[in-house]
Amino acid sequence: MQRLYILCCLIVLLVGIGCDSKEQPDAPVAGKYRVVTTIGMITDIVENVGGDRVEVIGLMGPGVDPHLYKASAGDVQKLNSARLIFYNGLHLESKMADILAKMSGNTKTVAVTDAVDRSLLLTPPEFEGQYDPHLWFDVKLWMNAVGRVRDALSEFDPDNTSAYQSNAQRYFVELAGLHAYVEAQANRVPTEQRVLVTAHDAFNYFGKAYGFEVRGLQGISTATEAGIADVQALATFIAERRIPAIFVESSVSPRSLEAVKAAVKSKGFNVEIGGELFSDAMGNEGTPEGTYIGMVRHNIDTIVKALIGESKAHATSPTGY
């Protein structure tokens, strides 16, 4: 009986320890703090700025649409285990808003777009009074998100502020080179040919920064299917302007753009699918497009190739990015 009593006490103690560990964020593992991010572009920032001080878990992988994403039970566990959570904000992760708002005080949540002056944000009429959340397509504007991550990590882990500042500065230099590359490539397209037609309105910041007129079949979110009238209106625009190529997106079904292509043909003009662009998600891990810099380079190279009819966008970057 005494042995049985001791055994029962041990079981109760172990269960209690297990319950407590689930309620508390993970302690540093091998000197690293667990950080959870939403979209891949933010994951890339945190990995670059946090370096070997952080263990980064990204929730949304290649091909995932953040507008439609709903957190699973496993995701909630990951969020609860994090010391810091970085997300975009501006309603991009709209279906996760309630979960992020209810995180415990032990977990700090940071919207990286909070660092951006609101006067620099776009509010296109089709966004119905909301800010456009797709800031990462303006490389210089996205640098503000890098600064926000740097500051949040430094505030959380002040002993390693100098490392976060150094990592951020290195990344700023790389992004400055990327911005120059995108500008140089964009300038190869004659002004009258700089028209970018995509599946949804994700490229407004890109258009403003690099001189493109942008048309999307769907609005700020992909949650609502485009109607027949939307398809016909866009097809008329393409046929009248004789736009040579339109672009599908990796995180959006290509069916709607295929419908536009067919509608354009019915109007006596042929438009090609110029390639696939990465919009709300990056490429596969381990590929160039699986990084923010590689994704942006892929996009601008694909756009230039299709709009000026080259077999290969052959410009090279003096910085090597």
Phi and psi in degrees as a GROMACS rama.xvg file:
@    title "Ramachandran Plot"
@    xaxis  label "Phi"
@    yaxis  label "Psi"
@TYPE xy
-64.0515  -41.4922  GLN-2
-64.0774  -39.8797  ARG-3
-63.5019  -40.2708  LEU-4
-62.3975  -45.4977  TYR-5
-62.4139  -40.8279  ILE-6
-63.0556  -42.5048  LEU-7
-63.5671  -40.5428  CYS-8
-62.0447  -40.2587  CYS-9
-64.772  -40.7645  LEU-10
-63.1091  -45.2622  ILE-11
-60.4761  -42.3695  VAL-12
-62.5848  -44.128  LEU-13
-67.0205  -39.6614  LEU-14
-63.3291  -41.1011  VAL-15
-63.5626  -41.2726  GLY-16
-63.0642  -41.2346  ILE-17
-62.9216  -41.4102  GLY-18
-64.8786  -42.1885  CYS-19
-62.3633  -39.5796  ASP-20
-67.2028  -28.1798  SER-21
-73.9524  -25.9694  LYS-22
-85.2439  -19.7649  GLU-23
-104.8  143.341  GLN-24
-60.9994  150.168  PRO-25
-60.3815  140.903  ASP-26
-74.463  163.166  ALA-27
-55.8464  134.301  PRO-28
-107.56  119.114  VAL-29
52.2379  38.9642  ALA-30
81.1011  5.22458  GLY-31
-106.596  144.448  LYS-32
-101.598  138.542  TYR-33
-78.6058  126.826  ARG-34
-125.365  131.506  VAL-35
-109.866  137.66  VAL-36
-125.432  161.624  THR-37
-92.6014  -82.4156  THR-38
-82.3958  159.003  ILE-39
-62.827  -32.7615  GLY-40
-64.4958  -33.1415  MET-41
-76.3358  -38.4011  ILE-42
-54.8157  -42.992  THR-43
-63.1478  -41.1708  ASP-44
-61.2419  -49.6848  ILE-45
-64.5563  -37.6815  VAL-46
-64.7321  -40.1368  GLU-47
-71.2565  -41.9366  ASN-48
-83.0609  -39.5348  VAL-49
-74.4113  -31.3644  GLY-50
58.3503  -137.826  GLY-51
-82.9188  8.93813  ASP-52
-91.2841  -10.3048  ARG-53
-128.851  148.925  VAL-54
-107.858  111.517  GLU-55
-100.732  129.099  VAL-56
-118.534  113.606  ILE-57
-92.9924  130.849  GLY-58
-80.1444  -36.831  LEU-59
-109.578  111.354  MET-60
-90.452  -164.329  GLY-61
-58.4006  138.892  PRO-62
77.3063  2.78116  GLY-63
-90.6704  131.654  VAL-64
-92.2912  112.14  ASP-65
-66.853  -23.0355  PRO-66
-65.4563  -30.4762  HIS-67
-105.735  -4.06468  LEU-68
-70.9563  130.228  TYR-69
-116.708  131.55  LYS-70
-68.0142  133.259  ALA-71
-84.6161  173.757  SER-72
-60.5934  -37.1665  ALA-73
-65.3146  -37.1081  GLY-74
-64.1716  -41.3319  ASP-75
-62.2511  -38.3811  VAL-76
-63.0016  -42.1607  GLN-77
-63.1712  -42.705  LYS-78
-62.7038  -40.3743  LEU-79
-69.3817  -23.9492  ASN-80
-87.5373  -6.98523  SER-81
-83.3931  152.302  ALA-82
-90.1171  -30.7384  ARG-83
-137.459  144.755  LEU-84
-127.058  125.562  ILE-85
-111.534  130.073  PHE-86
-138.033  168.441  TYR-87
-76.082  -49.938  ASN-88
86.0217  -166.401  GLY-89
57.0282  32.8398  LEU-90
67.9494  14.1467  HIS-91
-63.2305  -48.8228  LEU-92
-94.9459  55.0053  GLU-93
-59.7595  -35.1287  SER-94
-79.676  -5.23873  LYS-95
-105.735  0.608256  MET-96
-57.9653  -43.8679  ALA-97
-65.4075  -39.6391  ASP-98
-64.9686  -44.6216  ILE-99
-64.6972  -36.1554  LEU-100
-69.8197  -24.9834  ALA-101
-97.5751  6.59939  LYS-102
-61.8136  147.342  MET-103
-68.7459  163.871  SER-104
-65.235  -16.1382  GLY-105
-75.2023  -15.1291  ASN-106
-116.676  121.846  THR-107
-88.2238  129.711  LYS-108
-107.848  136.659  THR-109
-132.073  121.141  VAL-110
-88.2344  115.457  ALA-111
-67.1519  -22.7672  VAL-112
-79.0849  -6.97849  THR-113
-62.8264  -20.4808  ASP-114
-80.5636  -6.59271  ALA-115
-94.8566  129.556  VAL-116
-56.2753  124.794  ASP-117
-60.9119  -23.2389  ARG-118
-69.2942  -15.8564  SER-119
-92.5956  -8.51005  LEU-120
-83.2178  147.871  LEU-121
-93.3006  142.607  LEU-122
-131.64  70.3172  THR-123
-59.6933  149.104  PRO-124
-54.825  -36.6101  PRO-125
-70.3262  -9.34257  GLU-126
-88.2489  1.47337  PHE-127
54.1286  48.8715  GLU-128
83.9113  -2.49888  GLY-129
-94.5022  155.047  GLN-130
-73.7486  145.417  TYR-131
-71.8123  122.863  ASP-132
-88.2275  -2.80933  PRO-133
-86.7966  54.2377  HIS-134
-64.3787  -26.4981  LEU-135
-64.6234  -11.6436  TRP-136
-82.4584  -7.81891  PHE-137
-107.161  103.478  ASP-138
-58.9606  -42.6205  VAL-139
-64.5477  -38.6092  LYS-140
-68.2052  -36.4521  LEU-141
-66.8313  -20.3485  TRP-142
-60.8967  -26.6129  MET-143
-62.2434  -35.524  ASN-144
-66.6768  -35.2861  ALA-145
-62.427  -44.1552  VAL-146
-62.4091  -36.6686  GLY-147
-66.5598  -40.3733  ARG-148
-65.371  -45.0844  VAL-149
-55.8003  -47.8027  ARG-150
-66.8325  -39.2728  ASP-151
-67.4871  -41.6132  ALA-152
-65.3508  -39.6916  LEU-153
-66.2254  -38.5419  SER-154
-67.8859  -38.1868  GLU-155
-73.7175  -38.3202  PHE-156
-129.949  69.8068  ASP-157
-61.8465  -23.712  PRO-158
-64.8312  -20.206  ASP-159
-116.295  25.3273  ASN-160
-56.385  -43.0488  THR-161
-62.2565  -35.6153  SER-162
-67.9473  -42.8879  ALA-163
-64.8463  -39.4966  TYR-164
-65.3367  -41.9051  GLN-165
-65.2713  -44.0213  SER-166
-63.2164  -41.5692  ASN-167
-65.0145  -41.1526  ALA-168
-63.1577  -41.231  GLN-169
-60.8203  -42.9512  ARG-170
-68.2851  -36.4405  TYR-171
-57.7067  -41.7572  PHE-172
-63.0316  -42.8792  VAL-173
-63.5388  -40.491  GLU-174
-70.0854  -33.9115  LEU-175
-61.9405  -40.9478  ALA-176
-64.1402  -38.1858  GLY-177
-64.791  -43.7  LEU-178
-59.1684  -43.7968  HIS-179
-63.587  -37.9986  ALA-180
-64.4116  -45.5043  TYR-181
-62.7153  -42.3807  VAL-182
-59.5943  -45.683  GLU-183
-63.1451  -41.683  ALA-184
-67.0719  -43.0427  GLN-185
-60.5278  -37.5173  ALA-186
-68.5903  -12.0028  ASN-187
-78.8083  -14.3649  ARG-188
-94.907  123.046  VAL-189
-53.2882  144.288  PRO-190
-52.6213  -42.8485  THR-191
-69.536  -15.9591  GLU-192
-97.2308  -0.275646  GLN-193
-83.8547  73.6811  ARG-194
-126.424  121.26  VAL-195
-112.879  116.078  LEU-196
-112.222  123.041  VAL-197
-133.434  -178.539  THR-198
-71.3409  -38.5171  ALA-199
-146.707  168.789  HIS-200
-77.4792  68.5449  ASP-201
-102.236  -10.706  ALA-202
-110.905  21.7299  PHE-203
-63.7952  -40.7251  ASN-204
-67.4227  -36.9747  TYR-205
-60.5702  -46.3957  PHE-206
-61.7384  -43.7557  GLY-207
-66.168  -41.4642  LYS-208
-72.7885  -34.1406  ALA-209
-121.741  14.4059  TYR-210
78.1715  36.0627  GLY-211
-111.858  141.082  PHE-212
-81.7347  127.772  GLU-213
-117.225  132.656  VAL-214
-128.905  129.403  ARG-215
-119.189  143.283  GLY-216
-69.4591  -39.2602  LEU-217
-109.998  166.185  GLN-218
-83.9276  -150.144  GLY-219
-55.2915  -35.1159  ILE-220
-116.989  155.033  SER-221
-94.7555  9.62763  THR-222
-69.5324  -24.0138  ALA-223
-110.835  129.342  THR-224
-68.99  144.241  GLU-225
-71.5657  141.364  ALA-226
-89.6182  173.086  GLY-227
-60.3625  -39.103  ILE-228
-63.9623  -37.8109  ALA-229
-64.1263  -43.8044  ASP-230
-62.217  -45.5535  VAL-231
-66.607  -40.621  GLN-232
-63.459  -42.4191  ALA-233
-69.4578  -38.2142  LEU-234
-62.7855  -40.8555  ALA-235
-62.2118  -43.4186  THR-236
-59.1496  -45.9447  PHE-237
-64.633  -44.2213  ILE-238
-66.5572  -42.1827  ALA-239
-67.5996  -37.9893  GLU-240
-86.8172  -8.42026  ARG-241
54.4815  51.7794  ARG-242
-78.0953  125.077  ILE-243
-74.57  -24.0445  PRO-244
-149.909  146.349  ALA-245
-124.869  165.232  ILE-246
-130.889  133.08  PHE-247
-85.632  167.185  VAL-248
-122.85  146.572  GLU-249
-66.2965  -26.4492  SER-250
-104.957  8.61736  SER-251
-129.355  137.541  VAL-252
-56.7234  136.428  SER-253
-78.2001  -3.66164  PRO-254
-59.1259  -40.5078  ARG-255
-65.5834  -38.3959  SER-256
-72.2413  -31.7777  LEU-257
-64.2746  -36.1657  GLU-258
-65.943  -38.6545  ALA-259
-63.9628  -43.6703  VAL-260
-59.0648  -43.3292  LYS-261
-65.4674  -38.6287  ALA-262
-66.977  -37.1496  ALA-263
-63.7523  -42.8355  VAL-264
-60.837  -36.8017  LYS-265
-66.6638  -16.6253  SER-266
-96.3395  7.79446  LYS-267
89.9477  16.1864  GLY-268
-135.556  142.707  PHE-269
-104.285  126.447  ASN-270
-117.705  139.807  VAL-271
-96.6996  153.595  GLU-272
-79.6942  110.357  ILE-273
-76.3403  -9.01045  GLY-274
139.013  179.818  GLY-275
-103.592  129.403  GLU-276
-106.184  150.735  LEU-277
-93.1633  123.815  PHE-278
-116.468  -74.112  SER-279
-94.9176  -0.818389  ASP-280
-146.487  151.088  ALA-281
-89.2112  -175.505  MET-282
-83.3031  -172.483  GLY-283
-67.1212  144.979  ASN-284
-60.0136  139.488  GLU-285
90.6761  -5.70222  GLY-286
-106.295  160.066  THR-287
-55.7196  -38.3218  PRO-288
-72.8036  -8.13751  GLU-289
-81.7707  2.24999  GLY-290
-117.183  157.707  THR-291
-60.53  -47.0736  TYR-292
-62.1359  -44.2827  ILE-293
-65.3304  -37.1715  GLY-294
-63.6614  -46.5921  MET-295
-65.0676  -41.7048  VAL-296
-61.9384  -44.0708  ARG-297
-58.1656  -45.6888  HIS-298
-61.2151  -50.3325  ASN-299
-67.9549  -36.2806  ILE-300
-65.1626  -41.098  ASP-301
-65.2  -42.7495  THR-302
-63.4695  -47.6289  ILE-303
-63.0364  -45.9231  VAL-304
-55.2896  -45.0587  LYS-305
-75.4019  -39.0954  ALA-306
-77.514  -28.5226  LEU-307
-106.302  2.1988  ILE-308
74.1137  24.0926  GLY-309
-83.2771  148.258  GLU-310
-72.7504  -21.2741  SER-311
-155.58  130.38  LYS-312
-78.2553  100.509  ALA-313
-97.047  3.7065  HIS-314
-64.7007  143.789  ALA-315
-115.066  155.047  THR-316
-95.765  132.483  SER-317
-64.7838  -19.5871  PRO-318
-93.112  -8.28386  THR-319
84.4973  10.2281  GLY-320
